[in-house]
Amino acid sequence: MEPGMEELMPRLLPVDDCDLSEDFDPTVPPRTPQEYLKRVQIEAARCPDVVVAQIDPKKLRKKQTVNISISGCQPAPEGYAPTLKWQQQQVANFSAIRQSLNKHRSHWRSQHLDSNVTMPKSEDEEGWKKFCLGERAYSEIDALSDNENLGIDYLKGRWLYALLACLEKPLLPEAHSLIRQLARRCSEVRVLEVTRTVPVFLFQENKNEEQISALNLIICLVSRYFDQRDLADEPS
Protein backbone atom coordinates (compact mmCIF):
# COMPACT_ATOMS: atom_id res chain seq x y z
CA MET A 1 0.00 0.00 0.00
CA GLU A 2 1.31 3.40 -0.95
CA PRO A 3 2.14 5.87 1.87
CA GLY A 4 -0.55 8.28 0.68
CA MET A 5 -3.25 5.63 1.07
CA GLU A 6 -2.47 5.27 4.78
CA GLU A 7 -3.67 8.84 5.30
CA LEU A 8 -7.02 7.97 3.73
CA MET A 9 -7.24 4.66 5.56
CA PRO A 10 -5.69 5.18 9.01
CA ARG A 11 -4.65 2.17 11.02
CA LEU A 12 -7.12 1.20 13.68
CA LEU A 13 -4.48 -0.75 15.62
CA PRO A 14 -1.03 0.72 14.83
CA VAL A 15 1.69 -1.93 15.07
CA ASP A 16 5.40 -1.23 14.98
CA ASP A 17 7.79 -3.44 13.06
CA CYS A 18 8.34 -6.66 14.91
CA ASP A 19 11.78 -8.13 15.68
CA LEU A 20 11.49 -11.64 14.31
CA SER A 21 14.00 -14.44 14.02
CA GLU A 22 15.84 -14.96 10.77
CA ASP A 23 13.99 -18.20 10.09
CA PHE A 24 10.58 -16.46 9.97
CA ASP A 25 8.53 -17.91 7.11
CA PRO A 26 5.31 -15.98 6.27
CA THR A 27 3.93 -18.97 4.35
CA VAL A 28 3.57 -21.17 7.41
CA PRO A 29 1.03 -20.68 10.23
CA PRO A 30 2.21 -18.08 12.79
CA ARG A 31 3.64 -19.41 16.06
CA THR A 32 3.61 -16.20 18.09
CA PRO A 33 1.46 -13.02 18.22
CA GLN A 34 4.35 -11.09 16.66
CA GLU A 35 4.51 -13.46 13.69
CA TYR A 36 0.76 -13.20 13.20
CA LEU A 37 0.84 -9.38 13.14
CA LYS A 38 3.80 -9.41 10.76
CA ARG A 39 1.94 -11.74 8.42
CA VAL A 40 -1.08 -9.41 8.43
CA GLN A 41 1.20 -6.48 7.54
CA ILE A 42 2.68 -8.40 4.63
CA GLU A 43 -0.73 -9.43 3.27
CA ALA A 44 -2.05 -5.86 3.59
CA ALA A 45 0.94 -4.51 1.67
CA ARG A 46 0.24 -6.91 -1.18
CA CYS A 47 -3.39 -5.75 -1.58
CA PRO A 48 -3.93 -3.39 -4.56
CA ASP A 49 -5.07 0.13 -3.78
CA VAL A 50 -7.98 -0.13 -6.22
CA VAL A 51 -9.92 -3.26 -7.15
CA VAL A 52 -12.15 -3.40 -10.24
CA ALA A 53 -14.82 -6.09 -10.41
CA GLN A 54 -15.05 -8.05 -13.64
CA ILE A 55 -18.77 -8.27 -14.45
CA ASP A 56 -20.28 -10.25 -17.30
CA PRO A 57 -23.15 -8.12 -18.77
CA LYS A 58 -24.79 -11.26 -20.19
CA LYS A 59 -25.39 -12.62 -16.69
CA LEU A 60 -26.98 -9.36 -15.58
CA ARG A 61 -29.47 -9.38 -18.44
CA LYS A 62 -30.85 -12.68 -17.17
CA LYS A 63 -31.51 -11.17 -13.74
CA GLN A 64 -33.15 -7.87 -14.59
CA THR A 65 -35.03 -6.06 -11.84
CA VAL A 66 -38.79 -6.50 -12.15
CA ASN A 67 -40.62 -3.19 -12.44
CA ILE A 68 -43.69 -3.08 -10.21
CA SER A 69 -46.44 -0.68 -11.11
CA ILE A 70 -47.38 1.77 -8.36
CA SER A 71 -50.06 3.47 -10.40
CA GLY A 72 -53.18 4.83 -8.81
CA CYS A 73 -56.72 3.54 -8.93
CA GLN A 74 -58.51 2.82 -12.15
CA PRO A 75 -60.78 5.77 -13.05
CA ALA A 76 -64.44 5.35 -12.30
CA PRO A 77 -66.51 4.43 -15.37
CA GLU A 78 -68.41 7.31 -16.89
CA GLY A 79 -71.40 8.22 -14.77
CA TYR A 80 -70.14 6.41 -11.63
CA ALA A 81 -67.58 8.84 -10.20
CA PRO A 82 -68.76 10.29 -6.86
CA THR A 83 -69.18 14.03 -6.52
CA LEU A 84 -66.77 16.03 -4.39
CA LYS A 85 -69.61 16.98 -2.04
CA TRP A 86 -70.46 13.32 -1.51
CA GLN A 87 -66.84 12.46 -0.79
CA GLN A 88 -66.49 15.33 1.69
CA GLN A 89 -69.65 14.20 3.48
CA GLN A 90 -68.38 10.61 3.76
CA VAL A 91 -65.08 11.83 5.22
CA ALA A 92 -66.97 13.97 7.77
CA ASN A 93 -69.19 11.01 8.77
CA PHE A 94 -66.17 8.74 9.04
CA SER A 95 -64.31 11.25 11.19
CA ALA A 96 -67.31 11.50 13.56
CA ILE A 97 -67.43 7.71 13.88
CA ARG A 98 -63.73 7.56 14.69
CA GLN A 99 -64.17 10.22 17.39
CA SER A 100 -67.03 8.23 18.89
CA LEU A 101 -64.93 5.09 18.73
CA ASN A 102 -62.08 6.80 20.59
CA LYS A 103 -64.49 7.83 23.35
CA HIS A 104 -65.67 4.24 23.73
CA ARG A 105 -62.06 3.06 23.80
CA SER A 106 -61.23 5.47 26.61
CA HIS A 107 -64.30 4.35 28.54
CA TRP A 108 -63.80 0.61 28.24
CA ARG A 109 -60.10 0.77 29.03
CA SER A 110 -61.06 1.67 32.59
CA GLN A 111 -63.73 -1.04 32.84
CA HIS A 112 -63.43 -4.69 33.72
CA LEU A 113 -64.87 -7.16 31.24
CA ASP A 114 -67.64 -9.47 32.40
CA SER A 115 -66.52 -12.97 33.19
CA ASN A 116 -68.55 -14.34 30.26
CA VAL A 117 -66.76 -12.15 27.67
CA THR A 118 -63.93 -13.93 25.90
CA MET A 119 -61.69 -11.85 23.68
CA PRO A 120 -60.44 -13.56 20.50
CA LYS A 121 -56.74 -14.14 20.09
CA SER A 122 -54.90 -11.55 17.99
CA GLU A 123 -54.41 -13.94 15.05
CA ASP A 124 -58.00 -15.25 15.08
CA GLU A 125 -59.45 -13.36 12.10
CA GLU A 126 -62.76 -15.22 12.04
CA GLY A 127 -63.14 -14.81 15.80
CA TRP A 128 -62.71 -11.03 15.53
CA LYS A 129 -65.30 -10.85 12.74
CA LYS A 130 -67.81 -12.62 14.96
CA PHE A 131 -66.86 -10.46 17.94
CA CYS A 132 -67.13 -7.13 16.06
CA LEU A 133 -70.05 -7.84 13.76
CA GLY A 134 -72.04 -10.20 15.91
CA GLU A 135 -73.02 -13.79 15.17
CA ARG A 136 -76.00 -12.82 12.98
CA ALA A 137 -74.16 -10.45 10.64
CA TYR A 138 -71.19 -12.81 10.45
CA SER A 139 -73.41 -15.74 9.49
CA GLU A 140 -74.88 -13.65 6.66
CA ILE A 141 -71.38 -12.90 5.36
CA ASP A 142 -70.40 -16.56 5.64
CA ALA A 143 -73.49 -17.63 3.70
CA LEU A 144 -72.70 -15.19 0.88
CA SER A 145 -69.00 -16.04 0.64
CA ASP A 146 -69.62 -19.04 -1.66
CA ASN A 147 -70.80 -16.74 -4.46
CA GLU A 148 -67.76 -16.32 -6.74
CA ASN A 149 -69.20 -13.22 -8.44
CA LEU A 150 -69.91 -11.47 -5.17
CA GLY A 151 -67.07 -8.93 -5.39
CA ILE A 152 -67.26 -6.61 -2.36
CA ASP A 153 -70.85 -6.66 -1.15
CA TYR A 154 -72.44 -4.41 1.46
CA LEU A 155 -71.74 -6.71 4.43
CA LYS A 156 -68.07 -7.26 3.52
CA GLY A 157 -67.78 -3.52 2.90
CA ARG A 158 -69.14 -2.91 6.40
CA TRP A 159 -66.38 -5.09 7.83
CA LEU A 160 -63.72 -3.16 5.89
CA TYR A 161 -65.27 0.12 7.01
CA ALA A 162 -65.04 -1.00 10.63
CA LEU A 163 -61.38 -1.97 10.22
CA LEU A 164 -60.56 1.41 8.68
CA ALA A 165 -62.36 3.14 11.55
CA CYS A 166 -60.05 1.35 14.01
CA LEU A 167 -56.89 2.09 12.05
CA GLU A 168 -54.69 4.50 13.99
CA LYS A 169 -52.77 7.38 12.45
CA PRO A 170 -49.98 7.89 11.59
CA LEU A 171 -50.07 4.74 9.51
CA LEU A 172 -47.48 2.02 9.90
CA PRO A 173 -45.71 1.15 6.62
CA GLU A 174 -47.53 -2.18 6.36
CA ALA A 175 -50.94 -0.57 6.95
CA HIS A 176 -50.08 2.15 4.43
CA SER A 177 -49.34 -0.46 1.77
CA LEU A 178 -52.41 -2.57 2.57
CA ILE A 179 -54.97 0.22 2.36
CA ARG A 180 -53.51 1.38 -0.95
CA GLN A 181 -53.86 -2.17 -2.27
CA LEU A 182 -57.42 -2.20 -0.96
CA ALA A 183 -58.33 1.02 -2.80
CA ARG A 184 -56.79 -0.20 -6.04
CA ARG A 185 -58.62 -3.51 -5.75
CA CYS A 186 -61.90 -1.68 -5.15
CA SER A 187 -61.35 0.33 -8.32
CA GLU A 188 -60.75 -2.88 -10.29
CA VAL A 189 -63.88 -4.52 -8.87
CA ARG A 190 -65.87 -1.37 -9.65
CA VAL A 191 -64.98 -1.59 -13.33
CA LEU A 192 -65.85 -5.28 -13.40
CA GLU A 193 -69.11 -4.65 -11.57
CA VAL A 194 -70.18 -2.00 -14.06
CA THR A 195 -69.18 -4.20 -17.01
CA ARG A 196 -71.05 -7.17 -15.58
CA THR A 197 -74.29 -5.21 -15.16
CA VAL A 198 -74.23 -3.35 -18.49
CA PRO A 199 -76.72 -5.74 -20.17
CA VAL A 200 -79.16 -5.12 -17.32
CA PHE A 201 -79.13 -1.38 -18.04
CA LEU A 202 -80.76 -2.05 -21.41
CA PHE A 203 -83.89 -3.29 -19.68
CA GLN A 204 -83.86 -1.79 -16.20
CA GLU A 205 -83.04 1.51 -14.52
CA ASN A 206 -81.19 -0.19 -11.65
CA LYS A 207 -77.44 0.56 -11.91
CA ASN A 208 -76.39 -1.64 -9.00
CA GLU A 209 -75.87 1.56 -7.01
CA GLU A 210 -75.43 -0.15 -3.64
CA GLN A 211 -72.35 -2.12 -4.70
CA ILE A 212 -70.82 0.80 -6.58
CA SER A 213 -71.41 3.15 -3.64
CA ALA A 214 -69.67 0.73 -1.27
CA LEU A 215 -66.64 0.60 -3.55
CA ASN A 216 -66.62 4.38 -3.98
CA LEU A 217 -66.78 4.78 -0.21
CA ILE A 218 -63.69 2.64 0.48
CA ILE A 219 -61.71 4.44 -2.23
CA CYS A 220 -62.86 7.79 -0.85
CA LEU A 221 -61.79 7.04 2.73
CA VAL A 222 -58.41 5.64 1.77
CA SER A 223 -57.60 8.52 -0.54
CA ARG A 224 -59.11 11.51 1.24
CA TYR A 225 -59.15 10.63 4.96
CA PHE A 226 -55.86 8.72 5.03
CA ASP A 227 -54.20 11.24 2.68
CA GLN A 228 -53.51 8.97 -0.29
CA ARG A 229 -54.61 11.74 -2.66
CA ASP A 230 -53.12 10.15 -5.79
CA LEU A 231 -55.77 7.41 -5.47
CA ALA A 232 -58.72 9.80 -5.20
CA ASP A 233 -61.61 9.79 -7.67
CA GLU A 234 -61.88 12.93 -9.73
CA PRO A 235 -65.28 14.49 -8.98
CA SER A 236 -67.93 13.93 -11.63
N, C-alpha and C positions, 0 to 999 in steps of 0.2 A: 504494500500500500504506500502510495506517495505521501511525503510529509504533509502536503497541503490538505489531503483528505482527512488527516487526523484532527484538523481544526474543525472540519464539518461534522466529524463523527468522533467526539471525545471519548476517551476510555472511561468506562464505568468503574473498572477496578484496575487502576494503574499498577503495573508490575515492572520492577527493574529487571535488568538482565541478570540471569541466574548463573552462578558459578557451578558448572557441571563438570563431571569427570571427562577425560579425553575419550573414553569408550562410549560416550552417549550416542545412542542410535535412535533417531526420531521415528524409525519405521517399526520399532517394537513397542509393545505396551509400556507405558511409563511405570517406573518402580517407586518414585518419590513424588511428592507434591511439586517440587521444583521441576522435575522432568515433565510433568503434566502441563504446567504453565508454559514451559519452553515450547512444547509441542503445539500448544494452542497459538502461540505467537508465530511460529513458523507457518502453520496452516493459514492464519489470517493474512500473513504477508503474501502468500501465494494467490489469494483471492483477487480477481480483477476488480478494478474500481467501478466499472460499468458492465452490467450483464444484459444482453439483448436476447429475448425469447424468440425461438424459431417456431413460428406458427404456420400451420398448413391451412390456407384459406378454404380448401376443399372440405376439410373436416368441419369448419365453422358453418358452411352453407347447409350442412345436414342437420345442424342444431340451431336453426334460427329461432329467435324469440317470437312467441306467439303474441300477436296484437289482440288485446281484448277491448271490445267496444265499451265505452263508458257514456254512450249517447243517452239523451234524455228519454222521456216517455214518448210513445207514439201519439201523434196528434189525434184529438177526438174527431170521429167522423163528422161530416157536415151535418149541422142541426143538433148535435149532441154535446157540444162544448158548454159547460156551465157558465153562467154570467158572473161577472166580478162581484156583483151584489150578493149573489147566492153563496159564493165562496167566502166572502167576508162574514156573512151570517153564520156559516158553518164553523168558521174559526172562532167566532165569538161564543157560540154555543159550546164548542169543545173546551174552550178556555174556562167557561163557567163550570162545566162538569169536573174539570181537573181541580179547580179551586174547592169544589164541594168534596171531592175525593180526598184532598189533602186535609180538610177539616175532620173527616171521618177517620183518617189515619191517625191524626193527633189524638183524637178521642179514644180510639181503641187501643192505642199503645199503652195507655194508662189503665186499661181494664183487664181483668182476668177472664180468660175464656171459660165457658161452661165445661164441666167435665165430659159432656157428651159431644163436644166439638173436637173433631180430629182433623188437624191440618195435613194436607197432602205433602209428600216429600217433594223437594225442589225439582227433581227430575221426572216427577209423575205428571206428564202433560195431560193425560186423560183425566186424572184425578182433579187437577186444577180447573179443567173445563167444567166438570160436574160441580165443583165447589163454587165457582164464580157465576155460572149460568143457572145452576139448579138442575135437578134431575130431569124435570119435564122438558126444559129447553134443550138440554144435552141429548135427550132421547130423540127429539125431533131432528137434530143435526145428524145423529148417528143413523137414523132411518133414511135420510136424504143422501148420505154419503155414497151409496151404491150407484147413484146416477152419474154416469161418466160425463154427461154433457151439462152438469150442474154449474160449472164455473165457480163464481163466488156469489152465493145466494145471500139473501137477507140475513139468515141466522148466522152463517159463517162470517158475514161482514160485521155483525154485532159483536162477535168474539174478537175480531181484529180491532174493532173500535175500542173495545174495553182494554185490550193490551196496549194500544197507543195511549189511552188515557192514563195508564199506570207507568208509562215510560218516562223516566226522569231526565231532565236536562241539567247540564250539557250532556249530549249523547256520547256514549262510549263508542270507540271505533267500530266494534262489531255491530252494535245497534244501528249506527249510522249506515253501514253497508246493507244491513237487512231491510231497513225501511225503504231504502232506495230501490232495492230489488223488488220489494212489495209493490211500490208505486209503478215500476216499469211493467211488472206482471199484470197489474190491474189494467194498464193501458192496452196490453196485448189482448187480454180477455175481453175488454170493451169492444175492440175492433171485431173480434170473432163473434161476440154476442150480437152486434149489429148486423154482421154478414149473415149470421144464422137465421135472423128473424126478418130479413128483407122480403122473402116471399109472402110473409104474413101481412106486410104493409099493403100489398096489392088488394087485400080483401078486408082488412080491419084497420081501425084507427089506432089500436094499441101498439105502442112502440117499445114495449118491454121496459117502461120507464123505471120500475122499481130496481131492476138489476143494474141498469145504467147509472142510476142515481147513487147506488151503493158503491160502484166502482169510482165514480166521480168524487165521492166523498173521501174515500181513502187517499186518492191522488191529491186532493185538495189539502188534506191535513198534513200529509207528508211534505208537500212542497211549500205550503204557506205557513203552517204553524211551526213545523220543525226546520224551517229556513232552507229548504232544498229548492230554491226558486227556479233553477234550471229545469225542474221537472214539472213546473206549474202549467196548467191548461191556459191557453190564451183565451180571454173572455170572448164569448160569441157576440 
